[in-house]
Amino acid sequence: PPSHDVLVEILNRTTQKDTPEAGKAMDGAKINEWRSFVREVIVAPKVMDYAVSLIRATQPGSDVAPDKVNEYVRFGSSPRGAQALLLAGKVAALRAGRYNVSFEDFRQAAHPALRHRVLLNFEADADNISSDAVIDAILETLETPSQ
């Protein structure tokens, strides 16, 4: 929790008459330039296969779905989730100073990219199982291919 002084500062900044103005961080052309740059990051075939396996593991009944998915997931991730995972992995690689995606980049991106794309069933709600717990089970059971 924030300290007393930090909380006072938050309240002063957010409840006073003067409101801060947000400035433009970058323009549309720069955003498109960065989007294009992210899409140039390389994904090796084995790493791509791992990302596809992560997505397929969210789908009940698939040959790579762990028991927790088959028990608690109503609908797994779609191709849009795969796109989100892939792009998030590329951004993670760039943030780490690399121009190629690693297995670990996809593992780090799995929760934010997929938690809202894994729709749980009634049993999950009754057993207090979260989508994060399901993704954890996938990450624990899905083997990372040897490099």
N, C-alpha and C positions, 0 to 999 in steps of 0.2 A: 504494500500500500504506500501511497505517497506520504512524505513527511508533512508536518504541519505547514512549513514554509512553502513547500511545493503546492500543497492543496490551496493555500491562500493565493498563490500566484495563478493557479488554474482558474480559480473563481474570479479573480480580478480581470483576467484576460477574457473571460467568457460571459461575464454578467455586467460589465460596465457599459457606459454609453458609447465609448469609442470602440469600434470594431476594426480589427486589422483587415487590410485588403490583401487578397492573394494576388500575386503577380504571375505572369506567364512564365512557366518553367522552360517550355520549349514550344515551338510552333508546329503546325501540322506537317510541314516538310521534314522537320527534324524527327518527328515521331515516325514517319514513314521510312526515313533513312535507317533508324534503329530497328524497326520491324524487319526491314530487308536484311540488315546485318545479322540479326538473330537467326533468320531462316537459312543463312549460309553456313551455320555451324554444322559440322560433320557428325553423322551418326553411323557408326560401323554396323554392318549387317547383324552381328551377334548381339549388339546392344539394342538395335531395333527389335530383334526377335524377343529380347527380354521385355521391352516395353509392351509389345503385343501380348506377351504371356501375362503381364500384370493386368492388362485390360481383360483378357479372356478369363483370368482367375476371379474377376468380380462377377462373372456370369454363372448363375446356378446351372448345374448340369454339364458344364464344360469339363474337359478331361484334366484341366489344371486347377479347378476350383477346390479349395480346401473344404473340409466338413463344415466349418463355420459359415461359409458362403452358402453352401447347399441348404443349411438349416435356417439361416436368418435373412437371406437376401431375396427380395421379390424380383427386382430388376437390377441387373448389373450395368456397368458403364457402356456407353455407346461409342461410336467412332468420334464423336465430339470430345469425349473424355480422353480418348487416345491422342487427339490433336492437342488438347490442353496439357497432357502429360509430356508429350514430345517437345512442345514449345517451352514449357517450364523447365524441362531438363536442359534444353539449349541455353536458356538464360542462366541456370545454375552453373553450367560449364563456363560461360563467359565470366560470371562473377568470381569463379575460382581461377580465372586467368588462363583457361584452356579453350581451344577452338574445336574440341571434340567432346562428345557427351560420354560420360562413364555410366556404368551400372548404378553407382552410388548417386549420381545426379537424379536418376529416375526414382530411386528409393526415397530421396529427400523430397521430391516433388509429388510423390504419390498421395499423401494426405491432402494437401491443399488442392490438388487437381481433381481428386476423385471423391472426397468425402461427401459432397453434395450430389454426386452422380451415382452413388450406390444407394438404391432405395430399399429400405428394410421392410420386412413383413411383420405381421402381428406378433409372432413369437419373439422377435427381437425386442419389440416394445415391452412385451410381458416379462422378458428375462433381463430387461434393462441393458441391452447390448447396443452399443453405438456403432456408427459407420466407421469411426476410427478404430474400434476394436476389430472389426471385420478386416480393415486394411492391414492392421498389425498382423492378423493371422495370415493374410496373403503374403506379406513380406517375410514372415517367419518360415513359411512352408515352401515358398517358391525359390528354388535354387538359382543362384547367380551362375551363369555359364562360366566355364573356365576361359581365361583370356588366352 
